[in-house]
Every structure is written in structure tokens, then in C-alpha cells.
Amino acid sequence: MAFELPDLPYAYDSLAPYMSAETLEFHHDKHHNAYVTNGNNLLKDSGHEGKSLEEVVKASYNGGQGGGLFNNAAQHWNHVEFWNWMKPNGGGAIPGALEKKLVADFGSVDAFKDAFVNAGVTQFGSGWCWLVLGKDGKLVVSKTANGVNPIATGEGTALLGCDVWEHSYYIDYRNRRPDYVKAFVDNLVNWERVAEILSNAS
Ligand code: MN3
């Protein structure tokens, strides 16, 4: 089925000062929209037209040799999730069951946050950092290049992801990627959404 650009689940100016309206206008209206448009052009006659978005991502990954269809479909999935992983007045208290799981698997919430920020900062070039529920039931932090995501690699369920492509932070943070990822995890994350995905996957 054709890919569709969803509206942002909040107002463009509602994530400021951590993410500006200008960043969201470019990121959602230009970048995400381009993944949808290019993805739909590449989906035509690909043999994957009848599949769900997740199925297209899996089927087009091709062990890391995926081409344009994979890149655009995966980035479409990543961005749909990314918008919902943030909320106005985000960050703050983490729902109990999720907090317990973070402490059990990382030692503390701060240790998780440090690992997540470090993954985002050390991803060389464009990509994403992730909190993943692995197939063994343990939480892990990981990072991927470009559009690659945990659906493609089969690493597990993506509970949280942060876009570290320069287009996601250069207007607001210039080259200060560490400040951006730290602001994301401390002030933008919709922890209720993360807890909901964990609960559905457990
Ligand atoms: Mn992006």
C-alpha cells in the first residue's frame, strides 16, 4: 500500500526550545515528505506493493544491500515513530515498569541515558541511536547508519530511537550533536509511548 505522510502529533512550535518550529518544518514537511514521495515512486512495480510498511522494510533490506526502496521505506518508518517518541513537555518521570526494566538491564536510568547519548554521538555520519528490546528479553542500546533500523536487522523491538542525521539538529544546535541527543533524552522523550511499546512487546 502507498506510503502516506502523517501530520505531526503536536504543533510545530510545541517542542521549543529543545526542537524549533523551523527544524520541524524542514524535517517533517521536506525531509520526511521526500522519503514518502521517493518511496512511493520506488514501490511501484517493485513486487512489494501489497505489503505493509514493516514488511517492505524487512523485504527490501537484503542483508544490508538494500537500495533506494529500502532507504526511503525505512526512513519513512523511522520518522513516523520518531514524531511519536517525542511530546511537548517530554522527558521527566518514567513510568514504573519501564523504569524498573531500565534499572535492571543498565544498572540505573542515568547509565541508560549515558549509553544512549554515547551511541548517538559516536554514530559516524548519518544514522540513528536506539533503545531495543532484544530477542532475549534484555534491553540494549545500539546505533545504525543511514536508514537502517532494528526491524531490518532483526535485532529486536525498537522502543526508542533518535535521529542523528544533521538535518535533525543543525538549525538548533549547529555541530553540537551531544547537546541535541542529551536534550532529546532529557526533555523531549514521550516515555508513556516507550512504555506502551515495551508493554505490547513483552
Ligand atoms: Mn530525519
Residues whose N, C-alpha, C, O or C-beta is under 5 A from the ligand:
A	BS01	MN3	D163 W165 S168
